[in-house]
Amino acid sequence: MRTQKHFQIHRLVLQQGWVSILIASLMLLVPALGPHVGAAGPAVLVKDINPGPADALDLHNRLPLATARGRLFFTADDGIHGEELWTSDGTAAGTTLLADIRATGFSSILFLTNVNDTIFFGADDGVHGYELWKSDGTVDGTRAVADIFPGQSSSYAELLTNVNGTIFFRALDPAGWGLWKSDGTREGTVLVKRHTLPITNLASSERLLFYTSDEGADGFGNGLWSSDGTPGGTQLLKTFPPVQRPSPNSPPIPSVSSFTEGNGQMFFVAYTAGRGFELWKSDGTATGTKLVSDTGPTMTYGDQWYFKNVNETLFMLVDHGQQSTSLWRSDGSADGTKLVRTFAPGTSAGDVTYFNTMQNLNGTLLFALYPAGTPSTGWRLGELWKSDGTTAGTLLISDQIYHGFGATVACGKLYFNGRAAEPSVNPQDTELWQSDGTTAGTTQVQDIAPGLASSDPRSLTAIGRQLFFSANDGTSGRELWALPIEHTATTGPTPSIPLPHQIFMPHTQIDTSC
């Protein structure tokens, strides 16, 4: 009895001749060979948007590219229109300019944010100032939402944050600063709460927005607020004292920062006099805003801290400058907040950019550490670590140079900006790497810029089984690249028949999940 699969294969044979015969035969072998059929890569230049050696993508953009409707949204400069909004489906033909928002100069697009498959962002068209915009991925669907500060003045709509399908942001109108929200229509773009001073640190929980504002002349991000999007549901939860600075010339730093959601609550770091910075949590009410633990991590002015929620366990790297770095974990309770491990003196949790990427790889925390000592080039030798939340399970994976500004997890692997730490090789030669959480499985994916040149991959963003990133191959400038990602099997036998890389496997286009 013929199955539906047999009829599909017969149709392929009739349409595509002998090539389809080979493809169809290989497809029948896929269940027996397991999901590793068809190697990942190679990474390819999607399109030379700014032809020649000029850069199309911004070198300094370290944020992920935005995704919606199965497409990529990003800013690029083609050398003609300035830096404007582009979209891509991963093909050269499908990589196009969406809108030349500002006819002369850059439109200064920032804060690309997906809300219900619509991309919101801030932009300046040169006529109405910097305002809130949106795009559905079409030219006609890319437009300004509202002119909050009428005329050529700017509202500076920024810090866009998606809370359960509503976009929140801070903006300036003729009456001053405030917290705003929008449903994507002019009428639905409204003021939520007026603030005399700018608000900062917008963060989303499942149902609430958390943010900070200056509360008093000496405050600097010292008031913690929550909002459900209504004026009545926007409340001051707690005011923390201003941070005591080592000297009058020391720059002020916020009293509240580093929001991370976990276990239905918002975790953050807050300052109190005599105690320094500690781990706090809030459920969105004043009574539910409290210190997590008296014996938890304590930080002072100048320390760095980094959060990551891994399967409802909050991990926290605390970097005390050149003194020590420690890893903590917390389930939100005092008894469940524990020191996992303290690393060797001089170890840093942040590289020269003071930025760390902590990632959740299949329920295990992966993170970067930088041992004491800096080479003459000024680049620090980095290490890739993992932790299951126990001291014994906190282990070094590999000691290649690792940079936190380029990392993401896709299809069961970590992809990052790194290179082997070989003393005789230029430490600035950074390429695309991958890791499955093991030493043997941590390898360079591809030498995109051959030799000692660095492609310096950044803004790594995955859509299905494609990894997008910006890179410079030494010829085309910094452009958009894509890597087909191999599916990582959890069960099933390893394939024993090598297949030609030239064979196009239709199932990789049909099944875009991981």
C-alpha positions, 0 to 999 in steps of 0.5 A: 500500500502506497503511503502519502510520502511515496506519492510526494517522492514520486511527484518530486521525481517527475518534476526534477529528474535524476537529481530528485531521485537522489534527493528522494532516496536520501530523504527515505534514509533520514529516519534511519540516519538520525537528524545529523544528516546535512552538515551545518554551514558554511556561513555565507555573505547574505548580501553586500549591501554597501558594495566593496570594502565599505561597512553596511552594518554598524561595528558598535551595535552589540545588540541582537538583530530584531526578528518578526514574521520569520524575517530579520529587521536591522539597520544598514547603510547601502552608501546611498540612503544612509543608515535606514531600516532593512529586512531579510529572509536570508537570501540576497533577493529577499534582503531589501530596504524597507523605508528611506525614513530620512531623505538626507542623512541617517534616521537614527533608528534605535530600540527595534522591538517585536510586539505581536509580530510588529517591529516598533522603533524610534526614528527621526525623519528630519521633519517631525523629530525623533518619534515612535515608528512601526513596521510589519515588514512591508514598505507601506506598513513602515510608518510613524505611529504618533508625533508625540512632541508636535512639529520638528521637536523630538519626543525621544521615544526610547527604551521600548519594552514589550509587556504582554503585547503592549509597547511601553517607552519613555518620551518627552512632550511639551509638558515634560517627560513621562511613561507612555504606552502604545497599541500601534495606533495614534489614538492608542499612544497615550501617557501613562504617568508624568515624571518631572525627571527622565525614567530609566531601566524599563523591564518587563515581567509577565504582566507588569512593567518595572522601571526607575525614576529619580525621586528627589534632587540628589537621586539617580535612578533611586525610585522603583516603580511598577505599572500595569499600563493604567494611571491608577496601576502605576505606583512607587514601590520603594525609594532607595537612598542615593549611592555614596560616591568615593569622591565628589568627582566620581560619577553618580550611579543608579541606586536600582539596576539589573532587572531580571525576571524569575519565578514570577518576580522581578529581581534587581540590585539595589543600594542601601546605606551601610550595606551597599548593593544587594539582591532584591525582589519584587512582585509589583507591590510595595509590601512584596518588594524586599531584600532576598537574603541578609547573607546574599552577595554584597557589592560596593561602588565600582563592582560589576554584576551580571544576571541570568535566569536558567530554568527559574534559578537566578545566577549572578556573577559578582565582580569585585574589580581586581580582588575576586569574582564569585558566582551565586544562585538563588531561587528567590528565598533567603535559604535558597540564595547560596554562593556557588564558587569563588574564582581565583584572585584577579579573575574578572567577569567582564572583559575590557568592554565591561560586558558579560554574556551569560547564556542558558544552554539546555538548562546549564549556565554558560558564562565567560571569565577573564583570568588575571593579567592582560597581554601587551595588546590590551586584549584579555585572554578569556575562558568559557565556563559552565555551571549546574548550580553546584561547586563541583558542577562549575567547570572550565570548558575551554580557554579560548579568547571569548567576547561577551558582545557576541553570543547566543544559543540556537538549536542546542548550541552556543554560538559566540565571538572567540578564538583559540588562545595561542600566544603566537597568534594575533589575539585580535583574530576573532571568528565565529565559534560554537559549543555544546557545553563540552571541551571537545564540542567547543570549536571554531565554526569557520575562518570567515576572514582568512589568516590572522584577519578578524571577522569579529562576528557580532549581533548573533540572532537566530531564526529557526535553523539560520543564525544571522550576524554581522561580520567583516571578511576583509573584502566586503566590509561589515555586512550581514552573514547567515549560517545554516544551523545543524540540528542537535540530536538528543536521541537517535543513531549517528549517521554512518554515510557521509553525504555531499555538501552540495546536496540540497535537502528539502526537509531543512527548508520545510522544518524550521524548528529546532 
